[in-house]
């Protein structure tokens, strides 16, 4: 009998009585075992070395066991720009530092290199290793960053609106290249063992809605359509969740990208999400994909609060989605685990969730 991975069962319409859960940044700095391995290797060394990346991917599964329904491959959204020739580094306490001189001319001249698959082969190898070691009932999530998020990291978040207004053609050209590269990464992750995929569009809060329509959601649609097209050609089916952060005013636009699921942050209430869906269904020819999944959306800051507050906020979160009819629901945070979060708090959260009937 074939075992269907836990999250995949939701997309296939297989009823389960328990709440599904995984947590953004579950494999990372809140784990003591991760801190130990970081004493010997840089972040990028871990990402680029499949055996090490596989070990990190599996750390939360080993620690939390069946409290988690999915592993997410230990990688980074910046591997796509890196494969396109953009050099960068991570500086402790600062974040991404771009080494390449990025100009409008550079963006306009960019293209997906002929050896692109070879350049991202390390993450594909990581997924192969993890899938072989993971229990068949545990899902494995592959991912990429959204094109506009990637562009914002490359040119600087503080510069993104200026560049979109000042150099629209160059930005469009590069976003198109990023969309093609992201779709190719997602498709190949699926081929080697990822059963669910997620696109992280999380670095562009507070942009004008018209800018998001032209420079963000257009390319998110392109990614989904490209992946589904490639899957169709080889007889595969994809299940892709779109995660958006800081764009609560653009929920309808996100829904119209028509992914298989939507992951939201804590500024999007279940009531508001339901309202947006109903208005689209009433006012347009929009239809949700079959077995549409909703994911989210606990504020990660709550993990730093008292156990009482944590359990209460969890209850409000989960019951909120359930009360508005989101039965195909996956619990997650609205963003990644904060650096000073204790693993004991994460374990308490997951146990509270699994104890729910």
N, C-alpha and C positions, 0 to 999 in steps of 0.2 A: 504493500500500500504506500502510495506516494504521500509524503508529509509536506503540507503547504506551509511555507514560512509565515510566521505570525502576522506581520503587517500585510503581507500579500493576500492573506485570507480576507481582509476587509475589502480590498479592491476587487476580489473575485465574488463578493457577496456571500461569503460563508459566515454564518452567524456564530458569534462567540459571546459568552456571558460576561467575560472579564474585560476590564479596561486595558487597552494597549498603551504601552509607554516606552519611550526612549527620551534621552535628554541631549540637547545640543551642547557640545563640548564635554560629553560624558567621558571621553578618553582624553584626559589632560591634567592640568595643573592642580586640580583638587585632590588627586590621588597621590598618596605617598610613594607608591611604586613608580609613578611617572616622574616624580621629582628625583628619585634615585637614578633613573636612566638618563635624565637630563644633566646629571653631574658629569656624565661621560660623553654625551653627544649634544650637538646643537639641535635646535628645532628642525632646521633644513636637512641635517644629516639623518634625522629620524624619518622625515618624510621621504627622502630619496633612497633609503635603504629598505627594500621590501620586507626582509625578515624582522628588522626593528619596528617598522611601521605596523606590521601584522601583530607583533607582540603588544604594542601600545593599543591597537584597535581592540584586542581581546581583554585588556586589563579590566574594564568595567564589567564585562560579561563574567569574568572569573570572580570578581569581588562581589557583584550584586546578584549573580546567578539568574534565576527565572523571574526576578523582579523587573528585568529589562526584556523587552520583546525584540529588540534589534541592536545590532552593532552598526556603527557608521565608520567607514574606512578612515583611518588616520591619514589625512592629507591636508592640502591647503588650496584655497581658491586661486592663489597666485601661480599655481603650476601652469595654467593656461597662458597668461602673459609671458611667463618664463619660456615656455615652448615656442613662443612667437619672437623670442630674441630680446626680451626685456630683462635686464639683470637687476636683482634686488637682494636685499638682506633684511634680516630681522634684528633690530636693536632692542635689547632688554630695556623695558620701561618706556620705550618710545614707539615701537612698532615697525612698520614697513619703511625701508629706506630704498628708494629707487636710484639705481646707479646709472642707468641709461639716460642720456639726454633725450627727452621726449619733446618733440616739436610738432606743429601741425603737418609739416612735410613728412616727418617720420610716420605719423598716423596714417596719412594718405597713401604712403608707399607700402604699408604693411600687407602681408598675405600669409595664409596658412602654409607653412613650409612642407615640402614633399615628404620629409621624414618626420612629420608631426607625431605619428603613432609611436615611432621609436623614442621620441623625446618625452612622451608621457608613459612609456612602457613600465616604469617603476611602480606607478600606482596600480596598473593593471595586474602586475605580478603580485602586489600586496593583496589585492582582492582574491586572486587565485589561492594564495596561501591561507587567507582567513576563511574563505568558503570551505576549504578542505578540513579545517580544524573546528569549524562552527557546527553546533548541533543543527540538523536539518530544519527544525521548527523555529529557529531564530532567524529573523530577516537580516539581510546585509544591505546597507544603504550606500549607494555611490552618489557623488554630488559634483556640482560646479558652482562657481559664482555667477551671478547675473552680469550681463555685459556692462551695464551702466555702473554697477558697483565696482567692477574691475577697472573701468576707465577712471572712476573717482579715486581709486587707490594709486593709479599710475600718475595722474596729473595733480593729485592733491584734492581732498574733499572740499577745501575752501575755494578751490578754483573751478569746480565743475560747472556751475551755472554760467560763469564768465566764458568758459571755453565753448559751451553749447550755443551761446548767443554769438560769440565772436568767430568761431571756427566750425560752423555747423557741418559743412561738407566733409572736413577732415574727421570730425567726430563720427558722422554717419558711416564713413568708409571703415573706420576702425571698429566701430560697434558691429558692423556687418561681418567683419573678419572674426571678431570675438564670438559672435553668435554661431558661426560655422564651426569654430574650434570647440566651443562648449558642447554643441550638439554631438560632435564626433567623440568627445571625451565621454559623455553620458552613454552613448550607444555602445561604445567599447567596454565601458564598465559593466553594462548589462550583459554583454556577450560572455564575459569571463566570470560572472557569478553574482553580481548585484541584482537583487530582485525588486528593489524599490529605489527610485532616484529622487534627488531634491535639488532644486535651483535656489541658491541664496541670493536674493536681491535685497541687501540690507545696508548698503552704504550711501544711500541717497535721500535722506529725510528732508522734508520741507521744500523740495523743488516745486515750482509752479506746475499745476496739473497738465497744462499743454506741453510742457517740456517732458514730463513723464510719458505722456501719450506718444510723442514723437521719438524720444530717445531711449525709452525704457520698455514700455509694454509692446511696442512694435517688434522689438528684437526678442522679447520673451516668447511671443507668439511664434516667431520664426524658429526658435530653438525647439519648441514642442512639435511643430509641424515637421521639422527636419528629422527629429528622432523617430517620430511615428512613421515617417516615410521610409527611413532606413530599416526600421523593424519590419515593416510590411514586406520589404524586398526579401527578407530572409526568414519570414514566417514567425517572427517574434512579436510579443506584445509588451509595451512599456507602461509603467505606472509612475508618473512623475508628480511630485508635490512642489508647488511654488511657495516659497517662504518670502514674505515681505515684512519689512520693519520700517516704522516711522512713516507709513503711507496710509494711515487710517482713512484719509480723505479720498483715497483712490481705490477703495475696495471693489467698487463695481468694475473698474478698469482691470483689476487683477483677476476678478472672476471671468471677465470676457476673454482673458487669455486661454480659458477653457482647459486648464490642466486637470489631472485626475484628482488633485487634492489641493487645499490651500492651508498654509500654516500662517498664523497671525500673532502679533504681539499683544501685550496687555492693554493697549489702547483701543483694541477692537473688541467690543462686548459681543457675546453671543446674540443678544437682542438686535444689535445694529447689523451684524452679519446676516442674520435671518431677514431683516428688513431689506437689506440690499439685494439679497437673492430674490425675494418676493417681488420687489419692484422691477427687477430685470425680467423676471418671468412674465409679469403682467404687461410691461411696456415694450418689450422687444421679442424677437424670435429666439432668444437665448434659452438653452436647456443645459442643465448640469449633466456632466458625464455620468454614466451608470456607476453606482456605488461610490459616489463622490465622497472623499475623505476630508474631514476638517481636523486640524491639528493646532494645539496651543494650550494655553497662552499665559501661564503663570509668570509673574514678574520674578526674575532670578534673585532680586534683592530679598524676597521673602525667605530664601534659604538661610539668610543671616539673622533672621528673627527668632523668637522663642518657638518651642515646639508647639505650643498652643496656637500661636498665630499661624504657623506653618500649616497645621492640620485644618484650621478654619478656612484659610485662603485656598487650600487645595479643594476643600469641599465646595466652596463657592464657585471655583473654576469649573470643576467637573460637572456639578449639578446644573450650573448655568448652561453649559452646552447641551446636556441631556434634556433640560426642560424646554429648550427651543427646538427639539426634534433632531439634533445631530447625533444619531445613533452610530453612524460610521465615524467614530471619534478616536483620535490618538492623543493621549496626554503628552505635553511637552512644555518646556519653558517658552516664554515669548522671545528669548534670546539666550545666548550661551551662559553656562555657569560662571559666576564671578570668581576672580582669582583667589579671594580669601575665604571661599566656601569650604566647609569641612565635609569630608566624605560621610561622616556620621549623620549629618543633616540630609544629605542626598539619600542615604539608606533609609532614614526615617520617613522621608517623603514617599519613597517607592513602596515601603511596607504599608504605609497608610493607604496608598492607592490600591494595592493588591488586596488589602483587607476589606475594601468596599464590596458590598454585595449588590 
